[in-house]
Amino acid sequence: MQSSSPARGPRAGLEDVEALMAEVMSGTGASVGLLYLLPPGDRMVWLALLSGVSRQIAAPWSRSALASSTPVTDAMRRRRAIRLDSQEEVARRYPQVGLILPYDFALTAVPFVRGGRVWGGLALLWPVGHPAHLSTRQRRAVTACCRRTARLLQQAADRGDPLMPPEEPRYLPAAAPGGTDPARATAALGFTERLPVGCCALDLEGRLTFINAAGAELLGADADSLVGRRPWEALEWLPGPVGEERYRAAVVTRRPTAFTAVRSPFTPLLFELYPDGTGISIHISPTPRHTVTVREAPSDEFVGATGLYRLTHLAAALAEAATVEDVTGVVAEQIVPAFGPQGLVLMVAEEGRMQIIGHRGYSTEFLSRFDGTPLTAPTPPAHARATGDAAFYTSFADFRRAYPDALRFGTRNAWAFLPLTASGRSIGSLVLSYDRPRPFHRAERALLASLAALIAQALDRARLYDTQHDLAHTLQTGLLPPALPDVPGLDVAARYQSAGHGMDIGGDFYDLIHTPTATTAAIGDVQGHNTAAAALMGQVRTAVHAHAAAGVSPGDLLARTNRLLHDLDAGLFTSCLVAQLDLGRRRVRLATAGHPPPLLRHPDGRTEVLSLPPGLLLGIDPDADYPTAEIPLPPGAVLVLYTDGLVEIPGADIDDTTAALARHLARAGTDDLDQLAGSLLRNAELSARHHDDIALLLIRIRPGP
């Protein structure tokens, strides 16, 4: 299975979006900007533009599932701004972000919404000391950017040429202070060269753009050999994790920072970092030995702070991945941009063969030669799975020496074949490939081994989850009607969407009972998510079906079912709504037992939330009364019955979310009931991360004599 990827098209309009992003950053004083696009029909949010921070730091969020929990995706689903004012709030609400960026900054995430859909989103960061709330001018700048960007994106889509994100996020550089006056640049260069202390400059990617003679002398290196490289990668004696960590802190917080290191044999140096929106200036000076806090470490013995942060981010993401599909999505979408390989293949052992369940950076045609190969085949993935030993090939020549008949994809020049081992069992292999030869130092091999172990544990857990969920789904669907009766003159559509986990079984149900004297629709929700709830749901549905077949009124039907539930003493309460249709008179009789109110969309599109006489939940009071109300149901009108999973959002008022559902129903541009049901479910997915099942029943009397 290949993770989805939007088809790349012309970049028409991206320059206009860049201009709007530059404008909002200038107007708000934001130090970092990340602009995301949601391609039509895609469920992945793609980072298209960034400014003020390196692609390395932004890599863990270059692609995110719309259903994932990040500030931008939450803003897009909820269609409102998300504001985080401190490091503590970031860590509390978004622990994955807090783990990767453990620095103090403020953040605002906003969605691009127009024409009833979400087109993308924007995240803006401010350094320490920024006011806790945006000023009126800043809010106006953000609002204007969102409105104009959404309009551009919709116009492009309406032209049939939707704006697609580039293959790699495009970087928007900040304007350099002082312009490009040659005389000024020459004077600045002469000034720094005359200083007796070391001076150097890094760009926002961490690469040296300049170092003066004194600085090169202090570092014990030639200036030309350093420019264009990251100091912690170019200097063996410079402790990479510390140097890289301080660089990341300076870029994100825009706050000066410092660290000390020892150049062999005994030359302690103080590095002071001064950042702004274009890069980092560094002052290098000797320092008394007693202030040194960092020891020398060989460059091949560390993987860098960025690598460790990315491993932590992946671990957190995998912890939230429930299904095998979720795990493969996380692996495919995060490892390639975050860890540097150009290709990835994820394989598991099933039925005596190596099956490919996810890949990135390969053609399907190339991989088809390896999908389904026997476990005993003489291939590197099968060997890694069988032996439990990782294999690293630093070049194509190295690879061909071990496997003379090996096939090569494109210009790949280095490979890592990693076993996936969980609970002592080898369940598959992870293949990573690189376009350039790669030495695979000892520390990197350890990092990749940790990576494979995390994936193996997540896959093992996900496979168990899928097995349990399939069993639960089979039990659940067995309690629902296999098909609804075909009633002349009536259009009906029904949906059931589970939000349970593992063996959780919901108590939501729906039914349509047709007799010669009446047609009755019922929908309900038994409290709980377990086998007891499912069993009671089956009993409730049976009782409702039997009483409806007897032709009693909706109120009497609920009263009789209520007494039965009280006698059963199940300890669970049930909400239920019954609608009895009179097709001849074009009317409907309704009664409710604590159930969410139905919606009625009139033929002209006007939609209302029906207010019914209240009734207690079933199973509380055996003598409870359930009044029946009667309303017209004109031909072409759509009656919508649903359970609370469609409107219940944690922290939101259910009356507000019900009204929002009614507005969406009114705007839905379709009269096809199946399409309309799908639209209501998709709207629920975009609104929030639901944790309850949803049952949905749509009914319409056909126009006619």
C-alpha positions as CSV (number, residue, x, y, z in Angstrom):
1,M,0.0,0.0,0.0
2,Q,1.4,3.4,-1.0
3,S,0.8,6.4,1.1
4,S,-1.2,9.0,-0.8
5,S,0.6,11.9,-2.5
6,P,-1.0,14.7,-4.4
7,A,-0.3,14.9,-8.1
8,R,2.1,17.7,-8.7
9,G,0.9,20.4,-11.1
10,P,1.8,23.9,-12.3
11,R,2.8,26.3,-9.6
12,A,0.4,29.0,-10.9
13,G,-0.4,31.4,-8.1
14,L,2.2,30.2,-5.6
15,E,4.1,33.5,-6.0
16,D,0.9,35.4,-5.0
17,V,0.6,33.2,-1.9
18,E,4.3,33.9,-1.1
19,A,3.6,37.6,-1.2
20,L,0.7,37.3,1.1
21,M,2.8,35.3,3.6
22,A,5.6,37.8,3.5
23,E,3.0,40.6,4.1
24,V,1.5,38.9,7.1
25,M,4.8,38.2,8.7
26,S,5.9,41.8,8.2
27,G,2.5,43.1,9.5
28,T,2.6,40.9,12.6
29,G,6.3,40.9,13.4
30,A,6.3,37.0,13.3
31,S,9.7,35.5,13.3
32,V,8.7,32.1,11.8
33,G,6.0,31.3,9.3
34,L,4.8,27.9,8.0
35,L,2.1,27.8,5.3
36,Y,0.3,24.6,4.5
37,L,-2.0,23.5,1.7
38,L,-4.7,20.8,1.6
39,P,-4.9,19.6,-2.0
40,P,-8.5,18.8,-3.2
41,G,-9.5,15.3,-2.2
42,D,-6.4,14.7,-0.1
43,R,-6.3,13.9,3.7
44,M,-2.7,15.1,4.1
45,V,-1.7,18.7,4.8
46,W,1.5,19.7,3.0
47,L,4.0,22.3,4.0
48,A,4.4,24.6,1.0
49,L,6.1,27.7,2.3
50,L,8.3,28.4,5.3
51,S,10.3,31.4,6.5
52,G,12.5,32.2,9.5
53,V,13.4,28.6,10.3
54,S,15.4,25.9,8.5
55,R,13.8,23.0,6.5
56,Q,15.7,20.7,8.9
57,I,13.8,22.0,11.9
58,A,10.4,22.0,10.0
59,A,10.9,18.5,8.5
60,P,8.8,16.6,11.1
61,W,5.8,18.7,10.1
62,S,6.3,18.8,6.4
63,R,3.4,16.5,5.9
64,S,0.6,15.8,8.5
65,A,-2.6,13.9,8.3
66,L,-5.6,16.2,8.6
67,A,-6.9,14.0,11.5
68,S,-3.6,14.4,13.4
69,S,-3.2,16.7,16.4
70,T,-1.1,19.7,15.5
71,P,-1.9,23.4,15.9
72,V,-2.5,23.9,12.2
73,T,-4.6,20.7,11.6
74,D,-6.6,21.5,14.7
75,A,-7.2,25.0,13.4
76,M,-8.3,23.6,10.0
77,R,-10.7,21.0,11.4
78,R,-12.2,23.4,13.9
79,R,-12.2,26.3,11.4
80,R,-10.9,28.7,14.0
81,A,-7.6,30.1,15.2
82,I,-5.5,28.2,17.8
83,R,-3.4,30.4,20.1
84,L,-0.5,29.2,22.3
85,D,1.2,31.7,24.5
86,S,4.0,29.8,26.2
87,Q,6.3,26.8,26.2
88,E,4.2,25.3,29.0
89,E,1.0,25.6,27.0
90,V,2.6,24.1,23.9
91,A,3.8,21.1,25.9
92,R,0.5,20.6,27.6
93,R,-1.7,20.8,24.5
94,Y,0.7,19.5,21.9
95,P,3.3,17.2,23.6
96,Q,4.8,16.2,20.2
97,V,5.6,19.8,19.3
98,G,6.9,20.4,22.8
99,L,9.3,17.5,22.6
100,I,10.8,18.6,19.3
101,L,10.8,22.4,20.1
102,P,11.4,22.6,23.9
103,Y,11.8,26.4,23.7
104,D,9.8,29.4,24.8
105,F,7.8,30.9,22.0
106,A,4.2,32.1,21.1
107,L,2.2,30.5,18.3
108,T,-0.9,31.3,16.4
109,A,-2.4,28.8,13.8
110,V,-5.2,29.9,11.5
111,P,-7.2,28.1,8.7
112,F,-7.9,29.2,5.1
113,V,-11.7,28.8,4.8
114,R,-13.8,29.8,1.9
115,G,-16.8,28.4,0.0
116,G,-17.6,25.9,2.7
117,R,-14.3,24.1,2.7
118,V,-10.8,24.4,4.2
119,W,-8.0,25.0,1.8
120,G,-5.0,25.0,4.2
121,G,-3.6,26.8,7.2
122,L,-0.8,29.1,8.5
123,A,1.3,28.9,11.7
124,L,3.1,32.0,12.9
125,L,5.7,32.0,15.7
126,W,6.9,34.9,17.8
127,P,10.0,35.0,20.1
128,V,10.1,35.3,23.8
129,G,8.7,38.5,25.1
130,H,6.0,38.9,22.5
131,P,2.7,40.1,24.0
132,A,0.3,37.3,25.1
133,H,-2.4,38.6,22.8
134,L,-2.3,39.9,19.3
135,S,-2.9,43.6,18.8
136,T,-5.8,44.8,16.7
137,R,-3.5,45.6,13.8
138,Q,-1.9,42.1,14.0
139,R,-5.3,40.4,14.1
140,R,-6.4,42.4,11.0
141,A,-3.2,41.4,9.2
142,V,-3.8,37.7,10.0
143,T,-7.5,37.9,9.0
144,A,-6.7,39.7,5.7
145,C,-4.0,37.1,4.9
146,C,-6.4,34.2,5.5
147,R,-9.2,35.7,3.5
148,R,-7.1,36.6,0.5
149,T,-5.2,33.3,0.5
150,A,-8.4,31.3,0.7
151,R,-9.8,33.3,-2.2
152,L,-6.7,32.7,-4.3
153,L,-6.8,29.0,-3.6
154,Q,-10.5,28.7,-4.4
155,Q,-10.1,30.7,-7.6
156,A,-7.3,28.4,-8.8
157,A,-9.5,25.3,-8.0
158,D,-12.5,26.9,-9.8
159,R,-10.3,27.3,-12.9
160,G,-9.5,23.6,-12.8
161,D,-5.9,24.3,-11.9
162,P,-5.8,23.9,-8.1
163,L,-2.6,25.2,-6.4
164,M,-0.5,22.2,-5.4
165,P,2.3,22.2,-2.9
166,P,5.9,21.9,-4.3
167,E,7.8,18.7,-3.8
168,E,9.9,20.4,-1.2
169,P,8.8,23.4,0.9
170,R,9.8,26.6,-0.7
171,Y,11.8,28.9,1.6
172,L,11.0,32.6,1.8
173,P,14.2,34.4,2.9
174,A,14.0,37.5,5.0
175,A,15.4,40.8,3.7
176,A,19.0,41.3,4.8
177,P,19.5,44.4,6.9
178,G,21.4,47.2,5.3
179,G,20.6,46.0,1.8
180,T,23.4,45.0,-0.6
181,D,25.5,48.3,-0.8
182,P,29.0,47.1,-2.0
183,A,30.8,49.8,-0.2
184,R,29.0,49.0,3.1
185,A,29.7,45.3,2.6
186,T,33.4,46.0,2.0
187,A,33.6,48.2,5.1
188,A,32.0,45.5,7.2
189,L,34.3,42.8,5.9
190,G,37.4,45.0,6.7
191,F,36.0,45.7,10.2
192,T,35.6,42.0,11.1
193,E,38.9,41.0,9.7
194,R,40.7,43.6,11.8
195,L,39.1,42.3,15.0
196,P,41.4,40.3,17.3
197,V,38.4,38.0,18.3
198,G,36.6,35.4,16.2
199,C,33.5,36.3,14.3
200,C,31.4,34.1,12.0
201,A,27.9,33.9,10.6
202,L,25.4,31.1,10.1
203,D,22.4,31.1,7.8
204,L,19.1,29.8,9.2
205,E,20.0,26.3,7.9
206,G,23.1,26.3,10.3
207,R,25.7,26.6,7.5
208,L,28.7,29.0,7.8
209,T,28.4,31.9,5.4
210,F,31.4,33.8,6.8
211,I,34.2,33.5,9.3
212,N,37.0,36.0,9.9
213,A,40.7,35.1,10.1
214,A,40.8,35.2,13.9
215,G,37.8,32.9,14.1
216,A,39.3,30.4,11.7
217,E,42.6,30.5,13.8
218,L,40.7,29.8,17.0
219,L,38.9,26.9,15.4
220,G,42.1,25.5,14.0
221,A,40.7,25.2,10.5
222,D,41.0,26.9,7.1
223,A,38.2,29.4,6.5
224,D,37.5,28.1,2.9
225,S,37.0,24.6,4.2
226,L,34.4,25.7,6.7
227,V,32.2,28.0,4.6
228,G,29.1,26.2,3.4
229,R,29.3,23.6,6.2
230,R,27.7,23.2,9.6
231,P,30.3,23.7,12.3
232,W,29.3,20.7,14.4
233,E,29.7,18.5,11.2
234,A,32.9,20.1,10.0
235,L,34.9,20.2,13.3
236,E,35.6,16.8,14.9
237,W,36.3,18.3,18.3
238,L,33.1,20.4,18.4
239,P,30.3,18.6,20.4
240,G,27.6,18.2,17.8
241,P,24.5,17.7,20.0
242,V,25.3,20.8,22.1
243,G,26.3,23.1,19.2
244,E,23.3,22.0,17.1
245,E,21.0,22.3,20.1
246,R,22.1,25.9,20.8
247,Y,21.7,26.8,17.1
248,R,18.1,25.4,17.1
249,A,17.3,27.3,20.3
250,A,18.6,30.6,18.8
251,V,16.7,30.2,15.6
252,V,13.3,29.3,17.2
253,T,13.4,31.8,20.2
254,R,15.4,34.6,18.5
255,R,17.2,34.9,21.8
256,P,21.0,35.1,22.3
257,T,22.5,31.9,23.8
258,A,26.0,30.5,24.4
259,F,27.9,27.4,25.0
260,T,31.6,26.4,25.7
261,A,33.7,23.7,24.1
262,V,37.3,22.5,24.2
263,R,39.5,22.4,21.1
264,S,42.2,19.8,21.5
265,P,44.3,19.6,23.4
266,F,43.3,22.2,26.0
267,T,41.9,25.3,24.4
268,P,38.5,26.2,25.9
269,L,36.3,28.4,23.6
270,L,33.2,30.4,24.3
271,F,30.6,30.6,21.5
272,E,28.0,33.4,21.8
273,L,25.1,33.2,19.4
274,Y,23.1,36.3,18.4
275,P,20.1,35.5,16.0
276,D,17.8,37.5,13.9
277,G,15.4,36.7,11.0
278,T,18.3,36.3,8.5
279,G,20.8,34.2,10.4
280,I,23.0,34.0,13.4
281,S,26.1,36.0,14.3
282,I,28.6,34.1,16.5
283,H,31.3,35.6,18.7
284,I,34.2,33.2,19.5
285,S,36.6,33.9,22.3
286,P,39.0,32.0,24.6
287,T,37.6,31.4,28.0
288,P,39.0,30.3,31.4
289,R,39.1,26.5,31.6
290,H,37.0,26.3,34.7
291,T,34.0,27.6,32.9
292,V,34.0,24.8,30.3
293,T,30.8,22.7,30.5
294,V,31.2,20.5,27.5
295,R,33.7,17.7,26.8
296,E,35.2,16.9,23.4
297,A,33.4,14.2,21.4
298,P,34.4,12.7,18.0
299,S,32.0,13.8,15.2
300,D,31.2,10.2,14.3
301,E,30.0,9.4,17.8
302,F,26.8,11.5,17.7
303,V,23.7,11.9,15.6
304,G,23.0,15.5,16.4
305,A,20.2,17.1,18.3
306,T,18.0,17.2,15.3
307,G,18.3,13.4,14.8
308,L,17.4,12.8,18.4
309,Y,14.5,15.2,18.3
310,R,13.2,13.6,15.1
311,L,13.4,10.1,16.7
312,T,11.4,11.5,19.7
313,H,8.8,13.0,17.4
314,L,8.4,9.7,15.4
315,A,8.0,7.8,18.7
316,A,5.2,10.1,19.8
317,A,3.5,9.9,16.4
318,L,3.7,6.1,16.4
319,A,2.3,6.0,19.9
320,E,-0.9,7.6,18.5
321,A,-1.1,5.3,15.4
322,A,-3.7,2.7,16.0
323,T,-4.0,0.7,12.8
324,V,-1.4,-0.8,10.5
325,E,-2.6,1.8,7.9
326,D,-1.9,4.5,10.5
327,V,1.6,3.2,11.2
328,T,2.6,2.9,7.5
329,G,1.3,6.4,6.9
330,V,3.4,7.8,9.8
331,V,6.5,5.9,8.6
332,A,6.1,6.9,4.9
333,E,5.3,10.5,5.6
334,Q,7.8,11.2,8.3
335,I,11.0,9.2,7.8
336,V,11.9,10.4,4.3
337,P,11.7,14.1,5.0
338,A,13.1,13.8,8.6
339,F,15.9,11.3,8.4
340,G,17.3,11.9,4.9
341,P,16.8,8.8,2.8
342,Q,15.4,9.3,-0.7
343,G,13.6,5.9,-0.6
344,L,11.8,3.8,1.9
345,V,10.1,0.4,1.8
346,L,8.2,-1.2,4.7
347,M,7.8,-5.0,4.5
348,V,6.1,-7.5,6.8
349,A,6.1,-11.3,6.8
350,E,2.7,-12.7,6.0
351,E,1.8,-16.2,4.8
352,G,5.4,-17.2,4.1
353,R,6.1,-14.1,2.0
354,M,7.5,-10.6,2.3
355,Q,4.6,-8.2,1.6
356,I,5.2,-4.5,0.9
357,I,2.7,-2.5,3.0
358,G,4.2,1.0,2.5
359,H,6.8,2.8,0.4
360,R,8.1,6.2,-0.6
361,G,10.5,7.3,-3.3
362,Y,10.0,4.2,-5.5
363,S,7.9,3.4,-8.5
364,T,5.2,0.8,-8.1
365,E,6.5,-1.0,-11.2
366,F,10.0,-1.4,-9.6
367,L,8.7,-2.7,-6.3
368,S,6.3,-5.1,-7.9
369,R,9.3,-7.4,-8.5
370,F,9.9,-7.7,-4.8
371,D,6.3,-7.7,-3.4
372,G,5.4,-11.2,-2.3
373,T,8.8,-12.8,-2.5
374,P,9.2,-15.9,-0.3
375,L,10.7,-15.5,3.1
376,T,13.6,-17.8,2.1
377,A,14.5,-15.7,-1.0
378,P,18.1,-14.6,-1.2
379,T,17.2,-10.9,-0.9
380,P,18.6,-8.3,1.6
381,P,15.1,-7.7,3.2
382,A,14.4,-11.4,3.7
383,H,17.9,-11.9,5.1
384,A,17.5,-9.1,7.6
385,R,14.2,-10.5,8.7
386,A,15.5,-14.1,9.0
387,T,18.7,-13.2,10.9
388,G,17.6,-10.2,12.9
389,D,20.8,-8.4,11.8
390,A,20.9,-5.0,10.1
391,A,22.9,-4.7,6.9
392,F,24.5,-1.4,5.7
393,Y,25.9,-0.8,2.2
394,T,27.8,2.4,1.8
395,S,27.9,2.5,-2.0
396,F,26.5,0.6,-5.0
397,A,29.8,-1.2,-5.5
398,D,29.6,-2.4,-1.9
399,F,26.0,-3.5,-2.5
400,R,26.9,-5.4,-5.7
401,R,29.8,-7.2,-3.9
402,A,27.2,-8.7,-1.5
403,Y,24.4,-9.2,-4.1
404,P,25.9,-9.4,-7.7
405,D,22.4,-9.6,-9.2
406,A,21.0,-6.7,-7.2
407,L,18.7,-4.3,-9.0
408,R,19.2,-0.6,-8.6
409,F,16.5,2.1,-8.6
410,G,17.5,5.3,-10.2
411,T,20.8,6.7,-8.8
412,R,20.6,5.0,-5.4
413,N,24.0,4.7,-3.9
414,A,23.6,3.5,-0.3
415,W,21.2,1.2,1.5
416,A,20.2,0.2,5.1
417,F,18.3,-3.1,5.6
418,L,16.9,-3.1,9.1
419,P,15.0,-6.0,10.7
420,L,11.7,-5.2,12.4
421,T,11.8,-7.1,15.7
422,A,9.0,-7.0,18.4
423,S,8.8,-9.1,21.5
424,G,11.7,-11.3,20.2
425,R,9.9,-12.0,16.9
426,S,11.1,-10.7,13.6
427,I,8.0,-9.4,11.8
428,G,9.5,-7.7,8.7
429,S,12.1,-5.3,7.3
430,L,12.6,-1.6,6.8
431,V,14.6,-0.6,3.7
432,L,16.2,2.8,3.4
433,S,18.0,4.0,0.4
434,Y,20.1,7.1,-0.4
435,D,21.2,8.8,-3.6
436,R,24.7,9.5,-2.4
437,P,27.3,7.1,-0.8
438,R,26.9,7.2,2.9
439,P,29.4,6.0,5.6
440,F,26.8,5.0,8.2
441,H,28.8,5.9,11.2
442,R,28.3,3.9,14.4
443,A,26.0,6.4,16.0
444,E,23.8,6.7,12.9
445,R,23.5,2.9,12.8
446,A,22.4,3.0,16.4
447,L,19.8,5.7,15.6
448,L,18.5,3.6,12.6
449,A,18.3,0.5,14.8
450,S,16.2,2.5,17.3
451,L,14.0,3.7,14.5
452,A,13.4,0.2,13.3
453,A,12.6,-1.0,16.9
454,L,10.0,1.8,17.3
455,I,8.3,0.9,14.0
456,A,8.3,-2.9,14.8
457,Q,6.6,-2.3,18.2
458,A,4.1,0.0,16.6
459,L,3.3,-2.5,13.8
460,D,3.0,-5.4,16.2
461,R,0.5,-3.4,18.3
462,A,-1.3,-2.2,15.3
463,R,-1.8,-5.7,13.9
464,L,-3.3,-6.9,17.1
465,Y,-5.6,-3.8,17.1
466,D,-6.7,-4.5,13.5
467,T,-7.6,-8.1,14.4
468,Q,-9.6,-7.0,17.5
469,H,-11.2,-4.2,15.6
470,D,-12.3,-6.5,12.7
471,L,-13.9,-8.8,15.3
472,A,-15.6,-5.9,17.0
473,H,-16.8,-4.5,13.6
474,T,-18.2,-7.9,12.7
475,L,-20.2,-8.1,16.0
476,Q,-21.3,-4.5,15.6
477,T,-22.6,-4.8,12.0
478,G,-24.3,-8.1,12.9
479,L,-26.6,-6.2,15.3
480,L,-27.6,-3.6,12.7
481,P,-30.1,-4.2,9.9
482,P,-28.3,-5.8,6.9
483,A,-30.5,-3.7,4.6
484,L,-33.4,-1.3,4.9
485,P,-36.8,-2.2,3.3
486,D,-37.7,-0.7,0.0
487,V,-40.7,1.5,0.7
488,P,-42.6,2.8,-2.4
489,G,-42.5,6.6,-2.5
490,L,-39.7,6.9,0.0
491,D,-36.0,7.6,-0.4
492,V,-33.7,6.5,2.5
493,A,-30.0,6.5,3.2
494,A,-28.3,5.1,6.3
495,R,-24.7,5.2,7.6
496,Y,-22.9,3.8,10.6
497,Q,-19.4,5.0,11.4
498,S,-17.4,3.5,14.3
499,A,-15.1,5.6,16.4
500,G,-14.2,2.8,18.8
501,H,-10.8,1.4,19.5
502,G,-9.8,-2.2,19.5
503,M,-12.6,-4.3,21.0
504,D,-14.8,-1.3,21.8
505,I,-18.3,-1.9,20.5
506,G,-20.8,0.9,20.3
507,G,-24.4,1.0,21.2
508,D,-25.7,3.2,18.3
509,F,-28.4,1.7,16.2
510,Y,-31.0,2.6,13.5
511,D,-33.9,0.8,11.9
512,L,-36.7,1.3,9.4
513,I,-39.9,-0.8,9.9
514,H,-42.4,-1.0,7.1
515,T,-45.9,-2.5,7.7
516,P,-49.1,-2.2,5.6
517,T,-50.4,0.4,8.1
518,A,-47.3,2.6,8.8
519,T,-43.6,3.1,8.2
520,T,-41.5,3.8,11.3
521,A,-37.9,5.0,11.6
522,A,-36.0,4.7,14.8
523,I,-32.5,5.7,15.9
524,G,-30.9,5.3,19.3
525,D,-27.7,5.1,21.4
526,V,-27.1,2.8,24.3
527,Q,-24.7,4.2,27.0
528,G,-21.2,2.7,26.9
529,H,-18.8,1.0,24.5
530,N,-18.6,-2.7,25.4
531,T,-20.3,-6.0,24.9
532,A,-22.9,-5.2,27.5
533,A,-23.9,-2.0,25.5
534,A,-24.0,-4.0,22.3
535,A,-26.2,-6.7,23.8
536,L,-28.6,-4.2,25.2
537,M,-28.7,-2.4,21.9
538,G,-29.8,-5.6,20.3
539,Q,-32.6,-6.0,22.8
540,V,-33.7,-2.4,22.4
541,R,-33.7,-2.6,18.6
542,T,-35.8,-5.9,18.8
543,A,-38.3,-4.3,21.2
544,V,-38.6,-1.1,19.0
545,H,-39.1,-3.3,15.9
546,A,-41.8,-5.4,17.6
547,H,-43.8,-2.5,18.9
548,A,-43.5,-0.6,15.6
549,A,-44.8,-3.6,13.8
550,A,-47.8,-3.6,16.2
551,G,-48.7,-0.1,14.9
552,V,-48.5,1.8,18.2
553,S,-47.8,5.6,18.3
554,P,-44.2,6.8,18.7
555,G,-44.9,7.9,22.3
556,D,-46.4,4.5,23.3
557,L,-43.6,2.7,21.5
558,L,-41.0,4.5,23.7
559,A,-43.1,4.0,26.9
560,R,-43.3,0.2,26.3
561,T,-39.6,-0.1,25.5
562,N,-38.8,2.0,28.6
563,R,-40.7,-0.4,30.8
564,L,-38.8,-3.4,29.3
565,L,-35.4,-1.8,29.9
566,H,-36.4,-1.0,33.5
567,D,-37.4,-4.6,34.0
568,L,-34.1,-5.8,32.5
569,D,-32.2,-3.6,35.0
570,A,-29.2,-3.5,32.8
571,G,-27.7,-0.4,34.5
572,L,-27.4,1.4,31.2
573,F,-29.5,4.2,29.8
574,T,-30.6,4.6,26.2
575,S,-31.6,7.6,24.1
576,C,-34.0,6.9,21.3
577,L,-36.0,8.9,18.7
578,V,-39.0,7.4,16.8
579,A,-40.5,8.9,13.6
580,Q,-43.7,7.4,12.2
581,L,-44.4,8.4,8.6
582,D,-47.8,8.9,7.1
583,L,-47.0,8.9,3.4
584,G,-50.6,9.5,2.3
585,R,-51.0,12.6,4.5
586,R,-47.4,13.7,4.0
587,R,-46.9,14.1,7.8
588,V,-44.6,12.6,10.4
589,R,-45.2,11.8,14.1
590,L,-42.2,12.1,16.4
591,A,-41.3,11.2,20.0
592,T,-37.9,11.4,21.8
593,A,-36.3,9.8,24.8
594,G,-33.5,12.2,25.5
595,H,-32.2,12.0,21.9
596,P,-30.6,14.8,19.9
597,P,-33.2,16.7,17.9
598,P,-33.8,15.8,14.3
599,L,-33.1,18.2,11.4
600,L,-35.5,19.0,8.6
601,R,-34.3,20.5,5.3
602,H,-37.2,21.9,3.4
603,P,-37.4,21.6,-0.4
604,D,-36.2,25.2,-0.8
605,G,-33.0,24.4,1.3
606,R,-34.2,26.1,4.5
607,T,-33.1,23.9,7.4
608,E,-34.4,23.8,11.0
609,V,-33.7,22.0,14.2
610,L,-37.0,20.4,15.2
611,S,-37.9,21.1,18.8
612,L,-39.8,18.2,20.3
613,P,-41.5,17.7,23.7
614,P,-38.8,16.3,26.0
615,G,-38.7,12.7,27.3
616,L,-36.5,10.9,29.8
617,L,-33.8,8.5,28.7
618,L,-35.1,4.9,28.5
619,G,-34.5,2.8,31.6
620,I,-34.7,5.5,34.3
621,D,-38.3,5.8,35.3
622,P,-40.7,3.0,34.4
623,D,-43.7,5.4,34.4
624,A,-42.1,8.1,32.2
625,D,-44.3,9.7,29.6
626,Y,-43.2,10.3,26.0
627,P,-45.4,12.9,24.2
628,T,-45.9,12.6,20.5
629,A,-45.6,15.6,18.2
630,E,-46.8,15.8,14.6
631,I,-45.4,18.0,11.8
632,P,-45.8,18.2,8.0
633,L,-43.3,16.4,5.9
634,P,-43.7,17.8,2.4
635,P,-42.4,15.9,-0.6
636,G,-38.7,16.7,-1.3
637,A,-38.0,17.6,2.4
638,V,-35.2,15.6,4.0
639,L,-35.6,14.4,7.6
640,V,-32.2,13.7,9.3
641,L,-32.0,11.4,12.3
642,Y,-28.6,11.0,14.0
643,T,-26.8,10.0,17.2
644,D,-24.8,12.5,19.3
645,G,-21.4,11.4,17.8
646,L,-22.3,13.6,14.8
647,V,-22.5,16.8,16.9
648,E,-20.7,16.2,20.2
649,I,-17.3,18.0,20.3
650,P,-15.3,18.1,23.6
651,G,-15.5,21.6,25.1
652,A,-18.2,22.8,22.6
653,D,-21.8,23.6,23.4
654,I,-24.0,20.9,21.7
655,D,-26.6,23.5,20.7
656,D,-23.9,25.4,18.8
657,T,-22.6,22.3,17.0
658,T,-26.2,21.2,16.2
659,A,-26.9,24.6,14.7
660,A,-23.6,24.4,12.7
661,L,-24.7,20.9,11.4
662,A,-28.0,22.5,10.3
663,R,-26.2,25.2,8.4
664,H,-24.0,22.6,6.7
665,L,-27.1,20.6,5.7
666,A,-28.6,23.8,4.2
667,R,-25.5,24.6,2.2
668,A,-24.9,21.0,1.0
669,G,-25.2,21.2,-2.8
670,T,-26.7,17.8,-3.5
671,D,-30.1,16.2,-3.4
672,D,-28.7,12.7,-3.5
673,L,-29.2,11.2,-0.1
674,D,-26.2,8.9,-0.2
675,Q,-23.9,11.9,-1.1
676,L,-25.6,14.0,1.5
677,A,-25.0,11.4,4.2
678,G,-21.3,11.3,3.2
679,S,-21.1,15.1,3.3
680,L,-22.5,15.1,6.9
681,L,-19.9,12.6,8.0
682,R,-17.0,14.4,6.4
683,N,-18.1,17.6,8.0
684,A,-18.0,15.8,11.4
685,E,-14.5,14.6,10.7
686,L,-13.3,18.2,9.9
687,S,-15.0,19.7,12.9
688,A,-13.1,17.7,15.6
689,R,-11.6,14.4,16.5
690,H,-14.7,12.5,17.4
691,H,-14.5,9.7,20.0
692,D,-18.0,8.3,19.6
693,D,-19.8,6.2,17.1
694,I,-22.2,7.9,14.6
695,A,-25.5,6.5,13.3
696,L,-27.3,8.5,10.6
697,L,-30.6,8.0,8.9
698,L,-31.9,10.3,6.1
699,I,-35.5,10.1,4.9
700,R,-37.4,11.9,2.1
701,I,-40.8,11.5,0.6
702,R,-40.6,11.5,-3.2
703,P,-42.5,14.2,-5.1
704,G,-45.4,12.8,-7.0
705,P,-49.2,12.4,-7.0
